[in-house]
Amino acid sequence: MLRVEHLTKVYPNGTQALTDVSFEVQDGEFLAVIGLSGSGKSTLLRCINRLIEPTAGRIIWNDMDITAAPSSELRGIRRQIGMVFQQFNLVKRSSVLTNVLSGRLGYVNPSQSLFDYFSPADHQRAQANLEHLGLADKAHVRADSLSGGQQQRVGIARALMQEPKLVLADEPVASLDPVLAHSILKYLEQMNKERGITVLCSLHFLDLVHRYATRAIALKDGRVVFEGLPKEIDDAQFKAIYGQEAERVSII
């Protein structure tokens, strides 16, 4: 289980990104994090694996206090937490296979990683993940030769290489068209249901939240303004989250 307790983040320039954020995520949930751009969604997800250092509060993952963990323990914790990024975060000039194998860096000796040395078992795992994501024939092409949807599937394959128990997906479909958005979210749903991986996914469109999430939280100005089932977000809740002028938009 993941517990976020009174999490606050103030950036050095004085921007208050999160204020007293608290919620729990049960193992195996698909939790959507929703809200306007700038509401704190990305900051929240990046605080959970300490890509961003929180200012105050605690993050407890399976009884481990991530916020108090020294750097010597953080590597082991991050092995269990995969990350899928909006802009893919691939090494563009490297092959698809090399990018996927980089998901094993937390498991190999640092000196070995300098020479991109990975075991035959890691190579087999990478090939299996690429096949699962429909990219087996792309293993040896450059990452920047792929479409946006294909690059995001490489990002998912890379996250799976960690054999994670939790995946943080930071607006993974924001830069994709509607058809590709559903394709990517179906892979995340499959990961969640078939492998039992807990997923926290920030999303904009409510119909995607209704289709894929088991539960949702909403942030507004860095504070939690809703927590519950997606179907409980009625028109009044929608306006409270997105503002009185906001209109529901469907993504088919």
C-alpha positions in Angstrom: 0.0 0.0 0.0 1.1 3.6 -0.7 0.3 6.3 1.8 0.9 10.0 1.1 0.7 12.0 4.3 0.5 15.8 4.5 2.8 16.2 1.4 3.9 19.7 0.7 6.3 21.0 -2.0 7.5 24.6 -2.3 10.0 25.2 -5.1 13.0 27.5 -4.5 11.3 30.3 -6.4 8.5 30.3 -3.9 5.9 28.4 -6.0 3.7 26.3 -3.7 3.1 23.2 -5.9 1.5 20.9 -3.2 -0.1 21.8 0.1 -1.0 19.2 2.7 -1.8 16.4 0.2 -2.9 13.1 1.8 -4.4 9.9 0.3 -3.9 6.2 0.2 -3.6 3.7 -2.7 -4.4 0.1 -2.2 -2.3 -2.6 -3.9 -3.6 -3.3 -7.4 -5.5 -0.1 -7.9 -5.5 2.0 -11.0 -5.7 5.5 -9.6 -6.2 8.5 -11.9 -4.8 11.9 -10.8 -6.7 14.6 -12.5 -6.7 18.4 -12.5 -5.8 21.4 -14.6 -2.2 22.0 -15.9 -0.2 23.4 -13.0 -2.4 21.8 -10.4 0.5 19.7 -9.0 -0.1 16.4 -10.7 3.5 16.0 -12.1 5.0 17.3 -8.9 3.0 14.7 -6.9 4.1 11.8 -9.0 7.7 12.8 -9.1 7.8 13.3 -5.3 6.6 9.7 -4.8 9.9 8.3 -6.3 11.9 11.4 -5.2 12.8 12.7 -8.6 11.6 15.8 -6.8 12.4 16.3 -3.1 9.3 17.1 -1.0 9.4 20.1 1.3 7.3 18.4 4.1 5.2 15.3 4.7 5.8 11.6 4.3 5.4 9.0 1.5 5.1 5.4 2.9 5.4 2.6 0.4 4.9 -0.9 1.8 5.9 0.3 5.3 9.1 2.1 3.9 9.3 5.8 4.4 10.5 6.9 1.0 10.9 10.5 2.1 13.4 9.5 4.9 15.3 6.9 2.9 19.0 7.7 2.5 20.5 7.6 -1.0 22.0 4.2 -0.3 18.5 2.7 0.0 16.8 4.8 -2.6 18.2 2.8 -5.5 16.5 -0.3 -4.2 13.2 1.4 -3.6 13.2 2.8 -7.1 13.6 -0.7 -8.6 10.0 -1.3 -7.4 8.6 2.0 -8.9 8.5 2.3 -12.7 8.0 5.6 -14.4 6.3 6.4 -17.7 6.9 10.0 -18.9 4.8 12.3 -21.1 7.7 13.1 -23.4 8.9 9.4 -23.4 12.4 10.3 -22.1 14.2 7.9 -24.5 17.8 8.2 -25.7 16.8 9.1 -29.2 20.0 7.9 -31.0 20.1 4.6 -29.2 18.2 1.5 -30.3 14.9 0.5 -29.0 16.4 -2.5 -27.3 19.1 -0.4 -25.6 16.4 1.9 -24.3 14.4 -1.0 -22.9 17.4 -2.6 -21.3 18.1 0.7 -19.4 15.2 -0.3 -17.2 17.5 -2.9 -15.6 20.1 -0.3 -14.6 19.0 -0.5 -11.0 19.9 -4.2 -10.9 23.4 -4.2 -12.5 26.7 -3.1 -11.1 27.3 0.6 -11.9 30.6 -0.2 -13.7 28.8 -2.7 -15.9 26.2 -0.2 -16.9 28.9 2.1 -18.3 29.5 -0.5 -20.9 25.9 -1.4 -21.5 26.5 -4.9 -20.2 23.3 -6.8 -19.5 22.9 -10.5 -19.0 21.4 -12.9 -21.5 18.3 -13.2 -19.1 17.9 -9.4 -19.3 18.1 -9.5 -23.1 15.4 -12.2 -23.1 13.2 -10.2 -20.8 13.6 -7.1 -23.0 12.7 -9.1 -26.1 9.6 -10.6 -24.3 8.4 -7.1 -23.2 8.9 -5.7 -26.7 6.9 -8.6 -28.2 4.2 -8.1 -25.6 3.9 -4.4 -26.7 3.9 -5.2 -30.4 7.5 -3.9 -31.0 9.5 -7.0 -31.5 10.4 -6.0 -35.0 11.6 -2.6 -33.9 14.3 -3.8 -31.4 17.3 -2.7 -33.4 16.1 0.5 -34.9 16.8 4.0 -33.5 14.2 5.2 -31.0 13.8 8.5 -32.8 12.6 6.7 -35.9 9.4 5.6 -34.1 6.1 7.3 -33.9 5.0 8.9 -30.7 2.7 6.0 -29.8 5.5 3.5 -30.5 8.0 5.6 -28.4 5.5 5.6 -25.5 5.2 1.8 -25.8 9.0 1.6 -25.5 8.7 3.7 -22.3 6.3 1.1 -20.9 8.5 -1.8 -21.9 11.4 0.0 -20.1 9.3 0.4 -17.0 8.3 -3.3 -17.1 12.0 -4.2 -17.1 12.2 -3.1 -13.5 9.6 -5.7 -12.6 7.8 -2.9 -10.7 5.1 -3.2 -8.1 4.1 0.4 -8.7 4.1 2.4 -12.0 3.8 6.2 -12.1 2.5 7.4 -15.5 2.9 11.2 -15.8 0.4 12.3 -18.4 1.4 9.4 -20.7 -1.1 10.2 -23.4 -1.1 14.1 -23.4 0.9 14.3 -26.6 -0.9 11.5 -28.4 -4.0 11.5 -30.6 -7.2 9.9 -29.2 -6.8 6.5 -30.9 -3.2 6.2 -29.6 -4.3 7.4 -26.2 -6.6 4.5 -25.8 -3.9 2.1 -27.1 -1.4 3.2 -24.4 -4.0 3.2 -21.6 -5.0 -0.3 -22.6 -1.4 -1.5 -22.1 -1.3 0.2 -18.7 -4.7 -1.4 -17.8 -3.3 -4.8 -18.9 -0.2 -4.3 -16.8 -2.5 -3.4 -13.9 -5.0 -6.3 -14.2 -2.8 -9.1 -15.5 0.4 -8.4 -13.6 -1.1 -6.9 -10.5 0.9 -3.7 -10.8 -0.5 -0.7 -9.0 -0.8 2.3 -11.4 -1.0 6.0 -10.6 -1.7 7.8 -13.8 -2.3 11.6 -14.3 -4.9 12.3 -17.0 -6.9 15.2 -18.4 -10.0 13.7 -20.0 -12.7 12.4 -17.8 -14.0 9.8 -20.2 -10.5 8.2 -20.0 -10.7 8.3 -16.2 -14.1 6.6 -16.3 -12.9 4.0 -18.8 -9.7 3.0 -17.1 -9.4 4.1 -13.5 -10.7 2.2 -10.5 -10.5 5.4 -8.3 -9.5 9.0 -8.8 -8.2 12.0 -6.9 -8.3 15.6 -8.1 -5.9 18.4 -7.4 -6.6 22.1 -7.7 -3.9 24.6 -6.8 -1.9 21.8 -5.2 -4.7 20.6 -2.9 -6.8 17.5 -3.0 -10.4 18.6 -3.9 -11.9 15.2 -4.7 -11.2 11.6 -3.8 -13.5 8.7 -4.8 -14.9 6.7 -7.6 -14.8 8.2 -11.2 -18.6 7.9 -11.5 -18.9 10.2 -8.5 -17.5 13.1 -10.5 -20.8 14.8 -11.3 -21.2 18.2 -13.0 -20.8 20.1 -9.7 -17.6 18.2 -8.9 -16.3 18.8 -12.4 -16.8 22.5 -12.1 -15.1 22.5 -8.7 -12.1 20.8 -10.2 -11.8 22.5 -13.5 -13.5 25.9 -12.9 -17.0 27.3 -13.7 -16.1 28.0 -17.4 -14.9 24.5 -18.1 -16.8 22.2 -20.5 -16.6 18.4 -20.6 -14.8 17.2 -23.7 -15.0 13.6 -25.0 -12.0 11.8 -26.4 -13.2 8.9 -28.6 
